[in-house]
Amino acid sequence: MTPVKRAVYASLLLMSGGLSACGPVDSVEQDLTQAEAGLRTCLYAQAESSISQDDACARARALAPSLCADLGGVSHMARCVHGTTSDPWLGRHYVCCKQ
């Protein structure tokens, strides 16, 4: 059971006042599966470079697939944000994974 499922089960249990008022477990699991389908993990892929801002952005972009490898791959990647104006250059992409 994933931490998300555990947290949702715990909150459903607390809201219902116990297992007796919770309803059939199958319907709860189905509702949970539907809720999880709508969730995505989003994070920043960040890299430094001593060459240029473009190089820092390219390095950050190259990190994104490995960050989302266990989460179904990359769903969305925002444009690069430059974190510095001098060496070392900092590039950062906001990345959302498919799961």
N, C-alpha and C positions, 0 to 999 in steps of 0.2 A: 504494500500500500504506500503510495507516494505521500510526502508531507502535506501536499495540497488536499488530497483525499482525507487524510487524518484530521486536518484542521476543519474541513467542511463537515465531516461526521461529528466532530466534537461540538461545533457550533450548532448543528441541527439537534444534537442530543440535548444541549443546554436550553435551546429555544423551546423544545417540545416538552421538557420536564422529565424526560426519561424515554426508554425504549418503547413502552406501551403506547405512547401517544405519537410515536414517530411514523407509524404506518409500515407497510411492507418494505423490506430491505431492497427488493428488486427495483421498486419505483424510485427509491432514494438513490440507488446506484445509477439508474438511468438518468435522473435529473442531474446527478453529479457529472456523468459523462458528457451531457450536453453543455453544462457550465464550463467544464474543462476545455471543450472544443473551442470556446470563445476566448480563452486565455492565451496570451502570448508573453514571452519573456523578452524584454527589451533591455539593452545595455549599451555601453560605450566601448568601441574598439579604438584604442589609442596607441600611437606610436611616436617615437622621436627620430629625428634625423639631423645629422650635421651638414647635410648637403643643401636641402631646400624645403620649403613648405609643401611643394608638390610631392616630393619624395616621402615626406612624413605622412601625407594623406594616402599615398599609394601603399605604404607599409601598413597603415591602419586598415585600409580596405582589404588588404591581403589577409589580415588577422580574422576578419569577420566569419568566414566559413568554418574555421576551427573553433571559434567561440560558440557557434550554433550547431556544431556537428552532432551532439547528443540530443538536440532539441528540434530535429527535423529539417535543419538547414535554414538559410536566410530567407525571411519573408519580405523584409523591407530594409533599405539602407538609405539614410538621409545624406545630404551633401556634406562634404567635409567642413569641419569648423577648425579654424586655425587658432591654436592656443597661445602662440607666442609671436613676437615680431622680430626675433633674432635667433641666432644659433644658441642652444639646440632648438630646432624647429619642432613644433608639436602639432600633430594632426589627429583629429578625432571624428569618428563617424558614429552616429546613433543608429544602432542595429536592432531590428526586431526579428526574433526567430519564429519559425512556423508553429512552435508549441510553447 
